[in-house]
Amino acid sequence: MKRMIVATSLVGLIATAPAFAQSPTAPTAPKAATSVQKSDEIINKPVYSSDNKNLGTVYAVMRDSDSKVATLEADIGGFLGIGQHRISLTPSQFTVGADRVTLQLTAEQAKALPAVTTK
């Protein structure tokens, strides 16, 4: 009889005790898919044209007041820095991949863009 009372009491305690081993965690929101990564992850990435030609590298990423990418500047053309020029691109003109930035422009269209002047 004593064993029955002790066993019943233990079962009752276990059933009503809160689960301390499990703590509720707030659900995490999935990361939104964006075409642009952090600026420091994009700078110096190779820039390719839509016809898969290596044009140069990313020089800088400019953000607006809402921290959205306003423009991307890339150094294209030339060899070892000679004959290259810097172009400015809007977010609709490029996509960022894991290993490169791909323009929505052909190599000829990209080379025809006006050079950005630095102050």
C-alpha positions as CSV (number, residue, x, y, z in Angstrom):
1,M,0.0,0.0,0.0
2,K,2.8,2.4,0.9
3,R,4.5,1.7,-2.5
4,M,1.2,2.4,-4.3
5,I,0.8,5.8,-2.5
6,V,4.5,6.8,-3.2
7,A,4.3,5.8,-6.8
8,T,1.0,7.6,-7.3
9,S,2.4,10.7,-5.7
10,L,5.6,10.7,-7.9
11,V,3.6,10.3,-11.0
12,G,1.4,13.2,-10.0
13,L,4.4,15.4,-9.3
14,I,6.1,14.5,-12.6
15,A,2.9,15.2,-14.6
16,T,2.3,18.6,-13.0
17,A,5.8,19.8,-12.9
18,P,6.9,22.4,-15.5
19,A,9.4,21.3,-18.0
20,F,12.5,23.2,-17.0
21,A,14.8,21.5,-19.6
22,Q,13.0,23.1,-22.4
23,S,12.8,26.9,-22.6
24,P,10.6,28.4,-25.2
25,T,12.5,30.3,-27.9
26,A,11.1,33.1,-30.1
27,P,10.7,31.9,-33.7
28,T,13.3,33.5,-36.0
29,A,12.2,35.1,-39.1
30,P,13.7,33.7,-42.3
31,K,16.3,35.9,-43.9
32,A,14.9,37.8,-46.8
33,A,16.4,37.0,-50.1
34,T,18.2,40.0,-51.4
35,S,20.3,40.6,-54.4
36,V,22.9,42.5,-52.4
37,Q,25.1,41.4,-49.5
38,K,27.0,43.4,-47.0
39,S,29.2,46.0,-48.6
40,D,32.4,44.5,-47.3
41,E,31.5,41.2,-48.9
42,I,31.0,42.7,-52.3
43,I,34.0,45.0,-52.6
44,N,36.8,43.4,-54.8
45,K,34.4,40.7,-56.2
46,P,34.9,40.2,-59.9
47,V,32.4,41.8,-62.2
48,Y,31.2,39.8,-65.2
49,S,29.0,41.0,-68.1
50,S,25.8,39.2,-69.2
51,D,27.9,37.6,-72.0
52,N,30.1,36.1,-69.3
53,K,33.2,38.3,-69.8
54,N,35.3,39.3,-66.8
55,L,35.3,43.1,-66.8
56,G,37.0,44.1,-63.6
57,T,36.2,44.4,-59.9
58,V,33.8,46.1,-57.5
59,Y,35.3,49.3,-56.1
60,A,32.5,50.6,-53.8
61,V,28.9,50.3,-52.7
62,M,26.9,53.5,-52.0
63,R,23.9,53.3,-49.8
64,D,21.0,55.6,-49.4
65,S,19.5,56.9,-46.1
66,D,17.5,53.7,-45.7
67,S,20.7,51.6,-46.0
68,K,19.5,50.3,-49.4
69,V,22.1,50.0,-52.2
70,A,21.8,53.2,-54.3
71,T,24.8,52.5,-56.6
72,L,27.7,50.1,-57.1
73,E,30.9,51.4,-58.6
74,A,33.2,49.1,-60.5
75,D,36.6,49.4,-62.1
76,I,36.4,47.8,-65.5
77,G,38.6,47.5,-68.5
78,G,42.3,47.9,-68.7
79,F,45.2,45.8,-67.6
80,L,46.9,46.1,-64.2
81,G,45.1,49.4,-63.6
82,I,46.1,51.0,-66.9
83,G,43.3,52.0,-69.2
84,Q,40.5,51.1,-66.7
85,H,37.7,53.4,-65.9
86,R,35.2,53.4,-63.0
87,I,31.5,53.0,-63.8
88,S,28.4,53.5,-61.6
89,L,25.5,51.0,-61.7
90,T,22.1,51.0,-60.2
91,P,20.7,47.9,-58.4
92,S,18.6,47.0,-61.5
93,Q,21.8,46.7,-63.6
94,F,23.5,43.9,-61.6
95,T,23.0,40.8,-59.4
96,V,25.3,39.5,-56.7
97,G,26.2,35.9,-56.7
98,A,28.4,33.8,-54.3
99,D,31.5,34.4,-56.3
100,R,30.8,37.3,-58.6
101,V,28.7,40.3,-59.6
102,T,26.9,39.9,-62.9
103,L,25.8,42.9,-64.9
104,Q,22.6,42.9,-66.8
105,L,24.7,44.5,-69.6
106,T,27.0,43.1,-72.3
107,A,30.7,43.8,-72.1
108,E,30.3,46.4,-74.9
109,Q,27.4,48.2,-73.2
110,A,29.3,48.3,-69.9
111,K,32.4,49.7,-71.5
112,A,30.3,52.4,-73.2
113,L,29.0,53.7,-69.8
114,P,30.4,57.1,-68.8
115,A,33.3,57.0,-66.4
116,V,32.7,58.2,-62.8
117,T,34.8,61.1,-61.8
118,T,36.2,61.1,-58.2
119,K,36.8,64.2,-56.2
